[in-house]
Amino acid sequence: MRAREVDSSALARPDLAKIERKIRSSVGRAISDFNMIEAGDRIMVCLSGGADSYTLLDILLGLQKAAPIDFELVAVNLDQKQPGFPQQVLPGYLESLGVEFRIVEEDTYSVVKRVIPEGKTTCSLCSRLRRGVLYNTAAEIGASKIALGHHGDDIVETALLNMFYNSRLKTMPAKLKSDDQRNVVIRPLAYLRESLIKQYAALREFPIIPCNLCGSQPRLQRQAIKAMLQQWDKSHPGRVDNILKSFCQVTPSHLLDRKLFDFENM
């Protein structure tokens, strides 16, 4: 009897469906836990062209169809005028989805390259400039929420960076009010690991656009932390997940911050 030929695409589809269910469940739980989305919200989804933001938009579009409440999604990309940036990729992708979108053109790349000395990391200034443009755009389009694609690994990495280099127990919150009080920022991927997001993005074949401004800088402290977490995943599976879960279970009386707990008058 001839062996039946195996359709490789058929083998991939169950994996995709399983991963999608897991991601939708985690995103739905984060949205519920932090009351991220409310009826009538107009949510600006920041789309960078990376796996995280593509996944964020894709999952939110799916949840929008199934949600018991009505809310709007607007995809926004900031074109920072990086040399070689493929300008037609995102508009073409978003037009194929039929989703409302806006491409904001702002030459932050030249500013960063002019201000930051060669060989120094650009992330801090780039992030501030990008945040300012996006906050202004949210106000212009009447967005009630700004959705960012940061995931659980980003949250753990930020916590460790603050501990190691700033002596602070602080990380990216799942939901926050911006300093100028104009915007509410949400991170629906907060409970997700980066590895799962990358699997999903690969199976969905999103047109990924690499960041040539900062992503390839070899001396970034965050890259060192990321490498450490990857090693932990190999040698101590579950350790990074436990760190992420610990941020949801804080006991102020067992820390040393006198502003969080009244040790003096116990």
C-alpha positions as CSV (number, residue, x, y, z in Angstrom):
1,M,0.0,0.0,0.0
2,R,1.4,3.4,-1.0
3,A,2.0,5.7,2.0
4,R,-0.4,8.7,1.9
5,E,1.4,11.9,1.1
6,V,1.5,14.3,4.1
7,D,0.3,17.9,3.4
8,S,2.7,20.0,5.5
9,S,0.3,23.0,5.5
10,A,-2.4,20.7,7.0
11,L,0.0,19.8,9.8
12,A,0.6,23.5,10.5
13,R,-3.0,24.5,10.7
14,P,-3.8,22.6,14.0
15,D,-0.7,24.2,15.5
16,L,-1.9,27.6,14.4
17,A,-5.4,27.1,15.7
18,K,-4.1,25.9,19.1
19,I,-1.7,28.8,19.4
20,E,-4.3,31.3,18.4
21,R,-6.7,30.0,21.1
22,K,-4.0,30.3,23.7
23,I,-3.2,33.8,22.7
24,R,-6.8,34.9,22.5
25,S,-7.4,33.4,25.9
26,S,-4.4,35.3,27.5
27,V,-5.3,38.5,25.8
28,G,-8.9,38.2,26.8
29,R,-7.9,37.6,30.4
30,A,-5.6,40.6,30.5
31,I,-8.3,42.8,29.0
32,S,-10.8,41.6,31.6
33,D,-8.3,41.8,34.6
34,F,-7.4,45.4,33.9
35,N,-10.6,46.6,32.3
36,M,-8.6,47.6,29.2
37,I,-11.5,47.9,26.7
38,E,-14.9,49.5,27.4
39,A,-18.0,50.0,25.2
40,G,-17.5,52.9,22.8
41,D,-13.7,52.9,23.0
42,R,-11.8,54.0,20.0
43,I,-8.5,52.2,20.3
44,M,-5.3,53.3,18.5
45,V,-3.3,50.2,17.8
46,C,0.4,51.1,17.4
47,L,1.8,49.0,14.5
48,S,5.6,48.9,14.2
49,G,5.9,46.1,11.7
50,G,7.2,43.7,14.2
51,A,5.7,40.3,15.3
52,D,4.3,41.8,18.5
53,S,2.3,44.6,17.0
54,Y,1.0,42.4,14.1
55,T,-0.2,39.8,16.6
56,L,-1.8,42.5,18.8
57,L,-3.8,44.0,15.8
58,D,-4.7,40.5,14.6
59,I,-6.0,39.3,17.9
60,L,-7.9,42.5,18.7
61,L,-9.6,42.3,15.3
62,G,-10.7,38.8,16.1
63,L,-11.9,39.8,19.6
64,Q,-13.7,42.8,18.1
65,K,-15.9,40.5,16.1
66,A,-16.8,38.3,19.0
67,A,-17.0,40.9,21.8
68,P,-20.4,41.6,23.4
69,I,-19.5,45.4,23.3
70,D,-18.8,47.7,20.4
71,F,-15.4,49.3,20.1
72,E,-13.3,50.8,17.2
73,L,-9.8,50.0,16.1
74,V,-7.5,52.3,14.3
75,A,-4.0,51.1,13.3
76,V,-1.3,53.7,13.4
77,N,2.3,53.4,12.2
78,L,5.0,56.0,12.8
79,D,7.2,56.2,9.8
80,Q,10.4,57.5,11.4
81,K,12.2,57.8,8.0
82,Q,14.8,55.1,8.6
83,P,16.9,54.5,5.5
84,G,15.6,51.5,3.6
85,F,12.2,51.4,5.4
86,P,9.7,49.6,3.0
87,Q,7.0,52.2,3.0
88,Q,4.4,50.2,1.1
89,V,4.4,47.1,3.3
90,L,2.2,48.3,6.1
91,P,-0.3,50.3,4.0
92,G,-0.7,47.4,1.6
93,Y,-1.2,44.9,4.5
94,L,-3.7,47.2,6.3
95,E,-5.7,47.9,3.1
96,S,-6.0,44.1,2.6
97,L,-7.5,43.8,6.0
98,G,-10.0,46.7,5.4
99,V,-9.0,48.2,8.8
100,E,-9.0,52.0,9.4
101,F,-5.4,53.2,9.6
102,R,-3.1,56.1,9.5
103,I,0.6,56.4,8.6
104,V,2.3,59.2,10.5
105,E,5.5,60.5,8.9
106,E,8.0,62.1,11.3
107,D,11.7,62.2,10.8
108,T,12.8,61.1,14.3
109,Y,15.6,59.0,12.8
110,S,17.6,62.1,11.8
111,V,17.1,63.7,15.2
112,V,18.3,60.6,17.0
113,K,21.3,60.1,14.8
114,R,22.2,63.8,15.1
115,V,21.9,63.9,18.9
116,I,23.2,60.5,20.0
117,P,27.0,60.0,19.5
118,E,28.1,57.1,17.3
119,G,28.3,53.9,19.2
120,K,25.9,55.0,22.0
121,T,22.5,53.4,22.4
122,T,19.6,55.3,20.8
123,C,16.6,53.7,22.6
124,S,15.9,56.3,25.3
125,L,15.7,59.3,22.9
126,C,14.0,57.3,20.2
127,S,11.4,56.1,22.6
128,R,10.6,59.6,24.0
129,L,10.3,61.1,20.5
130,R,8.1,58.2,19.3
131,R,5.9,58.4,22.4
132,G,5.3,62.1,21.9
133,V,4.3,61.7,18.3
134,L,1.9,58.8,19.1
135,Y,0.3,60.6,22.0
136,N,-0.4,63.6,19.8
137,T,-1.8,61.4,17.1
138,A,-4.1,59.7,19.5
139,A,-5.5,63.1,20.5
140,E,-5.9,64.0,16.8
141,I,-7.9,60.9,15.9
142,G,-10.0,60.9,19.1
143,A,-8.6,57.7,20.5
144,S,-9.7,56.8,24.0
145,K,-7.0,54.2,24.4
146,I,-3.5,53.5,23.0
147,A,-2.7,49.8,22.6
148,L,1.0,48.8,22.6
149,G,2.5,45.4,21.7
150,H,4.7,44.9,24.8
151,H,4.5,41.3,26.1
152,G,5.4,39.4,29.2
153,D,9.1,39.2,28.3
154,D,9.3,43.0,27.9
155,I,7.7,43.4,31.3
156,V,10.2,41.0,33.0
157,E,13.2,42.5,31.2
158,T,12.1,46.1,32.2
159,A,11.7,45.0,35.9
160,L,15.2,43.4,35.9
161,L,16.8,46.4,34.2
162,N,15.2,48.8,36.8
163,M,16.5,46.5,39.6
164,F,20.0,46.1,38.2
165,Y,20.6,49.6,37.0
166,N,18.2,52.0,38.7
167,S,17.6,50.3,42.1
168,R,13.8,50.4,41.6
169,L,11.2,47.7,41.7
170,K,9.2,48.9,38.7
171,T,8.2,47.6,35.3
172,M,5.7,48.2,32.4
173,P,2.2,48.3,33.7
174,A,-0.6,46.6,31.8
175,K,-2.6,49.8,31.9
176,L,-1.6,53.4,32.8
177,K,-2.5,57.0,32.4
178,S,0.1,59.0,30.5
179,D,2.0,61.7,32.4
180,D,0.1,64.5,30.6
181,Q,-3.2,62.8,31.6
182,R,-4.4,62.8,28.0
183,N,-4.1,59.1,27.1
184,V,-4.8,55.7,28.6
185,V,-2.2,53.2,27.5
186,I,-3.0,49.4,27.5
187,R,-0.8,46.4,26.9
188,P,-3.2,43.5,26.0
189,L,-0.2,41.1,25.4
190,A,1.0,41.5,29.0
191,Y,0.5,37.8,29.9
192,L,2.1,36.4,26.8
193,R,5.6,35.1,26.3
194,E,7.5,36.4,23.3
195,S,8.3,32.9,22.0
196,L,4.6,32.1,21.6
197,I,4.0,35.4,19.7
198,K,6.9,34.7,17.4
199,Q,5.5,31.2,16.6
200,Y,2.1,32.7,15.8
201,A,3.6,35.5,13.6
202,A,5.6,32.9,11.7
203,L,2.6,30.7,11.1
204,R,0.4,33.7,10.1
205,E,3.2,34.9,7.8
206,F,3.0,38.5,8.8
207,P,5.2,40.8,6.6
208,I,7.7,41.6,9.4
209,I,9.8,44.8,9.1
210,P,13.0,44.8,11.1
211,C,14.1,47.8,13.1
212,N,17.4,49.0,11.8
213,L,17.7,51.9,14.2
214,C,18.1,50.2,17.5
215,G,17.3,46.5,17.3
216,S,20.8,45.6,16.0
217,Q,22.8,47.5,18.7
218,P,24.9,44.8,20.3
219,R,25.7,46.6,23.6
220,L,22.2,47.2,24.7
221,Q,21.6,46.3,28.4
222,R,18.2,44.9,27.4
223,Q,19.8,42.5,24.9
224,A,22.0,41.1,27.8
225,I,18.9,40.7,29.9
226,K,17.0,39.0,27.1
227,A,19.9,36.6,26.5
228,M,19.8,35.7,30.3
229,L,16.1,35.0,30.1
230,Q,16.5,32.8,27.1
231,Q,19.2,30.8,29.0
232,W,16.8,30.5,32.0
233,D,14.1,29.2,29.7
234,K,16.5,26.4,28.6
235,S,18.1,25.6,32.0
236,H,15.2,26.4,34.3
237,P,11.8,26.1,32.4
238,G,9.1,28.1,34.1
239,R,11.4,30.5,35.9
240,V,10.6,33.5,33.7
241,D,6.8,32.7,33.8
242,N,7.0,32.7,37.6
243,I,8.7,36.1,37.7
244,L,5.9,37.4,35.4
245,K,3.2,35.9,37.7
246,S,4.9,37.4,40.8
247,F,4.1,40.9,39.6
248,C,0.4,40.0,40.0
249,Q,1.0,38.8,43.6
250,V,2.8,41.5,45.6
251,T,3.0,41.5,49.4
252,P,3.9,45.0,50.5
253,S,4.5,44.0,54.1
254,H,7.3,41.7,52.9
255,L,9.2,44.3,51.1
256,L,11.2,47.3,52.4
257,D,9.3,50.3,51.0
258,R,8.0,52.3,54.0
259,K,5.7,54.3,51.6
260,L,3.8,51.1,50.8
261,F,3.5,49.7,54.3
262,D,3.3,51.3,57.7
263,F,6.1,49.4,59.4
264,E,6.6,52.1,62.0
265,N,3.1,51.8,63.5
266,M,2.6,48.1,63.2
